Amino acid sequence: MSVPLIQQYRVASYLMKQKLARVERYPLVLMLEPLFQCNLACAGCGKIDHPKDILKQRMSVEDALNAVDECDAPMVSIPGGEPLIHKGMPEIIKGIVARKKFVYLCTNALLMKKKMDDYEPSPYFTWSVHLDGLKERHDESVCQEGVFEKAVEAIEMARDRGFRVTINCTLFDGEVPEEVADFFDYVTDLGVEGIMVSPGYSYEHAPRQDVFLGRSKAKNLFRDIFAKGRERGSDWKLNHSSLFLNFLAGNETYQCTPWSNVTYNVFGWQKPCYLLVDEGYEKTYKGLMENTQWENYGVGRNPKCDNCMAHCGYEGTAVEDTFKHPLKALKVMMKGPDLTGDFAEELPILYGDRAQATATRIPISSIGRRSASDAGKEKEIS
């Protein structure tokens, strides 16, 4: 595990507390979105398709910290938009650290070197830098040249100053397993604490819909990537539970637990998760937990969920399974996921014809990797 012992202990203590109290639904992570505005317009982003007046909105420091207190999850992830655009971000981070919550500030790193003096190293604070591959692949993914080099420079500066640094990586359709393995080797050599990886979710509002992975494609891709790592003897520090990695490799039949990563943004508490942006909002965390029809979401329950294997929905499921089957989790941690057997059975479709069940609204077979020439055609975000 790449996670420090103090974080493992505090999260485990929180989980045990929920179990002893027989709490049915509880969050592991608060996804805190203080703004939607960004200084990039990535092809697979579903968070920037808002009118300009919405993109200009900023969550107040008070509202952000009240959400942390109201939810009381042990970990806070701050995505966006680009959080470093928010002038109150240093104060938000300081307040979360003072509460001894583990906070991950997710950034594309374009402003990271300029803003780094506003933050102090702490075991409770981590820079989570978005990188989707090596130079060519990442710059293509974010539709702007030079971003990869700036991110690497910022990572090296943060490491030199004693900050915790992780990588947040999203894999899209058309990835080459050997290239992904090269990327994982590269960032491991950079000295990052861990790599968070997830297949890209097909946001309905993303500028492009032809970049996303279906579930079968994702499982085959991850098996091929893990196989490359084994062949090389690579020591990747993947920032996930062993059973989530086993799920990515197609060896677990898991249902999503969307309440494990609740989301609070400028509109309120978002139903049911970070990825579905059109399902409505609640004014309070209590209202979110009590009024959301959780049974209407997940694979086989909602067509928007059918191609999702994202960590924000399934890491919580894997953690729950770890508590129930610790020996299985230990075995996978020691030996790694099975990369040769049949895939675990998929959950049944409960709502109708599977042919209508793609969030991308195009056949998975027709999905292709975007070309570099597409970069200039993307929607500009001011």
Secondary structure by P-SEA (a helix, b strand, c coil): ccccaaaaaaaaaaaaaaaaacccccccccccccccccccccccccccccccccccccccaaaaaaaaaaacccbbbbbccccccccaaaaaaaaaaaaccbbbbcccccccccccccccccccccccccccccaaaaaaaacccaaaaaaaaaaaaaaaabbbbbbbbbbcccccaaaaaaaaaaaaaacccbbbbbccccccccccccccccaaaaaaaaaaaaaaaaaacccccccccaaaaaaaacccccccccccbbbbccccccccccccccccccccaaaaacccccccccccccccccccccccccaaaaaaaaaacaaaaaaaaaccccccccccbbbbbcccccccccccccccccbbbbcccccccccccc
